[in-house]
Amino acid sequence: REMGYAKRLGFNCARVFLASIVFQHQPEQFIENVLHFVRTAYEHQIYTIPCIWDSCFSEEEPVFDFDANEWMPNPGVRHLKEADRVWQIPYCDALIAALENEPGLLMWDIHNEPWQTAYVMHYEGEVRAAREKEILDFVRFYCDYFHFYP
């Protein structure tokens, strides 16, 4: 119904924010839901821009709670380290495998507003510079990962 409204309003693309924590707990259902969204949108001549990662605006830990009515950190500033890729790469691989040949995929949005987070904004000097670099390194890694995916 909502895609029908969007089509009648003249929308031609939809940016959808994903939550890696849902993939971690329900990978098959997550991918099925993403595919359903992309395909339904495309049936209405609407292309999809999936947002893989997002700034979390705070240092909160993401939680798998369907009753939470708040913005979910993805992956959260505590999960920007190279060691976290052990669970992040399978999430990215699953998205790429599911969507790489979908005609409704317009482009990947690797990271929304990477520095718009209290993790950076409430600090100055060397601490802020180090945190900005940490986020930039994370974003660059995933830009390269999606760009050079075989």
C-alpha positions as CSV (number, residue, x, y, z in Angstrom):
1,R,0.0,0.0,0.0
2,E,2.8,2.5,1.0
3,M,4.7,1.8,-2.3
4,G,1.5,2.6,-4.2
5,Y,1.2,5.9,-2.3
6,A,4.9,6.6,-3.1
7,K,4.4,5.8,-6.8
8,R,1.3,8.1,-7.0
9,L,3.3,10.9,-5.3
10,G,6.0,10.5,-8.0
11,F,8.8,9.0,-5.8
12,N,11.4,7.2,-7.9
13,C,13.7,5.9,-5.1
14,A,13.6,4.9,-1.5
15,R,16.5,5.0,0.9
16,V,16.1,2.2,3.5
17,F,18.2,2.0,6.7
18,L,19.2,-1.5,7.6
19,A,20.0,-3.0,11.0
20,S,22.9,-5.5,11.2
21,I,21.7,-6.6,14.7
22,V,18.6,-8.0,13.1
23,F,20.7,-9.9,10.6
24,Q,22.8,-11.3,13.4
25,H,19.7,-12.8,15.1
26,Q,17.5,-13.7,12.1
27,P,19.7,-13.7,9.0
28,E,17.4,-15.6,6.6
29,Q,14.3,-13.5,7.6
30,F,16.3,-10.3,7.4
31,I,17.5,-11.0,3.8
32,E,14.0,-12.2,2.8
33,N,12.6,-8.9,4.1
34,V,15.2,-6.8,2.3
35,L,14.5,-8.6,-0.9
36,H,10.8,-8.2,-0.5
37,F,11.2,-4.5,0.0
38,V,13.5,-4.0,-3.0
39,R,11.3,-6.1,-5.3
40,T,8.0,-4.5,-4.1
41,A,9.5,-1.1,-4.6
42,Y,10.8,-2.0,-8.1
43,E,7.3,-3.3,-9.0
44,H,6.2,0.3,-8.4
45,Q,9.1,1.8,-10.4
46,I,10.9,2.8,-7.2
47,Y,14.6,2.0,-6.9
48,T,16.2,1.2,-3.6
49,I,19.2,2.7,-1.9
50,P,20.1,0.4,1.1
51,C,22.0,2.2,3.9
52,I,24.4,-0.5,5.2
53,W,25.7,1.4,8.3
54,D,24.6,4.4,10.2
55,S,25.9,6.8,12.8
56,C,24.3,6.1,16.1
57,F,24.3,9.6,17.6
58,S,25.4,8.1,20.9
59,E,27.6,5.4,22.4
60,E,24.7,3.1,23.1
61,E,25.1,-0.6,22.4
62,P,22.7,-1.9,19.7
63,V,20.0,-4.2,21.1
64,F,17.8,-6.8,19.5
65,D,14.5,-5.7,20.8
66,F,11.4,-5.3,18.7
67,D,9.7,-3.2,21.4
68,A,12.5,-0.5,21.3
69,N,11.0,2.6,19.6
70,E,14.3,4.4,19.0
71,W,17.0,4.8,16.4
72,M,19.2,1.7,16.5
73,P,23.0,2.1,16.4
74,N,24.4,0.3,13.3
75,P,27.0,-1.0,14.0
76,G,27.5,1.3,17.0
77,V,30.7,3.1,17.8
78,R,31.9,0.2,19.9
79,H,32.0,-1.9,16.8
80,L,34.3,0.1,14.5
81,K,37.4,-2.1,15.1
82,E,38.9,-4.5,12.6
83,A,38.1,-7.4,15.0
84,D,34.4,-6.6,14.5
85,R,34.6,-7.5,10.9
86,V,34.2,-11.2,11.9
87,W,30.4,-10.6,12.2
88,Q,30.2,-7.6,9.8
89,I,31.6,-9.2,6.7
90,P,28.9,-12.0,6.7
91,Y,26.2,-9.3,6.9
92,C,27.7,-7.4,4.0
93,D,28.3,-10.6,2.0
94,A,24.7,-11.6,2.4
95,L,23.4,-8.2,1.3
96,I,25.7,-8.2,-1.8
97,A,24.7,-11.8,-2.7
98,A,21.0,-11.0,-2.3
99,L,20.9,-7.7,-4.1
100,E,23.8,-7.5,-6.6
101,N,21.7,-8.7,-9.5
102,E,18.4,-7.1,-8.4
103,P,17.3,-4.5,-11.0
104,G,15.7,-2.4,-8.2
105,L,19.0,-1.7,-6.5
106,L,20.0,1.8,-7.4
107,M,23.2,2.0,-5.3
108,W,24.7,1.2,-1.9
109,D,24.8,3.9,0.8
110,I,27.7,2.6,2.8
111,H,27.4,4.9,5.8
112,N,24.9,7.6,6.7
113,E,26.4,10.7,8.4
114,P,29.5,9.0,9.8
115,W,30.6,11.9,12.1
116,Q,27.2,13.0,13.3
117,T,27.6,11.2,16.6
118,A,28.2,12.1,20.2
119,Y,31.3,9.9,19.9
120,V,32.9,12.6,17.8
121,M,30.8,15.8,18.3
122,H,31.3,16.1,22.0
123,Y,35.1,16.0,21.8
124,E,37.9,18.3,20.6
125,G,41.6,18.1,19.7
126,E,43.4,14.8,19.6
127,V,40.5,12.7,20.9
128,R,38.2,14.0,18.3
129,A,40.8,13.6,15.5
130,A,41.5,10.0,16.6
131,R,37.7,9.2,16.6
132,E,37.1,10.8,13.3
133,K,40.0,8.7,11.9
134,E,38.6,5.6,13.4
135,I,35.2,6.2,11.7
136,L,36.9,7.2,8.4
137,D,38.9,4.0,8.4
138,F,35.7,2.0,9.0
139,V,33.9,3.8,6.1
140,R,36.8,3.5,3.7
141,F,37.1,-0.2,4.4
142,Y,33.5,-0.8,3.6
143,C,33.5,1.5,0.5
144,D,36.3,-0.5,-0.8
145,Y,34.7,-3.8,0.2
146,F,31.5,-3.1,-1.7
147,H,33.3,-1.5,-4.6
148,F,35.7,-4.3,-5.2
149,Y,33.4,-7.2,-4.3
150,P,34.2,-10.0,-6.7
